[in-house]
Amino acid sequence: MALKEFIKINNLQKEINNIFEKVNEGVFGNYKRPAINVSQNNKSVTINVEIKGLNKEDITLKVNHNNLEILGEKKKSSSKENNGNYFEKSSYKG
C-alpha cells in the first residue's frame, strides 16, 4: 500500500471516530471512551484499558462470538443511625 493511500485511510478512520464520538455525546452526554491499547504477538493479544476510579473487582469481561465487552460498575452505600433516625446514602458509577 502506498503512503498516500495509508494516509487517506488513516484520515478516514479519524473522521469516522469523530462522528461516533459526537453520536456518543448526543446520546450519553459528554461520555468519553477510556484509553485503550491493544498489542499482539504470535501467542497472544494484550488489551490495556485505563478506567479511572474502578478497581479490578469492579470490572467484568464478557466474550461473545468475536466480541469483547468491558463493563465497569462501582456501587457504594453507607448507612448510619442518629438519635433513632436511620440514614442511607448510595452512589453508582457506571
C-alpha positions in Angstrom: 0.0 0.0 0.0 1.4 3.4 -1.0 1.9 6.0 1.7 -0.7 8.3 0.2 -3.3 5.6 0.4 -2.4 4.8 4.0 -2.7 8.5 5.0 -6.1 8.7 3.3 -7.3 5.6 5.2 -5.9 6.9 8.5 -7.6 10.2 8.0 -10.9 8.5 7.1 -10.6 6.4 10.3 -10.1 9.6 12.4 -13.2 11.2 10.8 -15.3 8.1 11.5 -14.1 8.0 15.1 -15.0 11.7 15.5 -18.5 11.0 14.1 -19.0 8.2 16.6 -17.7 10.5 19.5 -20.3 13.1 18.5 -23.1 10.5 18.4 -22.0 9.2 21.9 -22.1 12.8 23.2 -25.6 13.3 21.8 -26.9 10.1 23.3 -24.9 9.7 26.5 -23.9 13.3 27.3 -20.2 14.2 27.5 -19.2 10.5 27.7 -15.7 9.7 26.7 -14.3 6.3 25.9 -11.4 5.1 28.1 -7.9 4.9 26.8 -7.4 1.5 25.2 -4.1 0.0 23.9 -4.0 -3.3 22.0 -0.9 -5.2 21.3 -0.4 -8.6 19.7 2.4 -11.2 19.2 2.4 -14.8 17.8 0.9 -16.2 21.0 -1.5 -13.6 22.5 -3.4 -10.4 22.3 -3.0 -7.9 25.2 -5.6 -5.2 25.9 -4.9 -2.5 28.4 -7.8 -0.3 29.4 -7.5 2.8 31.7 -10.7 3.1 33.7 -10.3 5.8 36.3 -11.9 5.2 39.7 -12.6 1.5 39.3 -10.7 -1.5 40.8 -10.2 -4.8 39.1 -13.1 -6.2 41.1 -15.4 -3.6 39.6 -14.8 -4.7 36.0 -16.5 -7.5 34.1 -15.2 -9.0 30.9 -17.7 -10.7 28.5 -16.7 -12.6 25.4 -19.5 -13.3 22.9 -18.5 -14.8 19.5 -15.7 -12.4 18.3 -16.6 -9.5 20.6 -15.0 -8.5 23.8 -17.2 -6.3 26.1 -15.6 -4.5 29.0 -18.1 -3.3 31.7 -17.2 -1.2 34.7 -19.5 -0.5 37.6 -18.9 0.8 41.1 -21.6 0.9 43.7 -21.2 2.4 47.2 -23.6 2.6 50.0 -23.3 3.6 53.6 -25.8 3.9 56.5 -25.8 5.4 59.9 -28.1 5.9 62.8 -28.5 9.3 64.6 -30.9 9.6 67.5 -33.2 6.8 66.3 -33.2 8.0 62.7 -31.5 5.9 60.0 -29.8 7.4 57.0 -28.6 5.5 54.0 -26.6 7.0 51.1 -25.9 5.2 47.8 -24.0 6.1 44.8 -23.4 4.5 41.4 -20.7 4.9 38.9 -21.0 3.0 35.6 
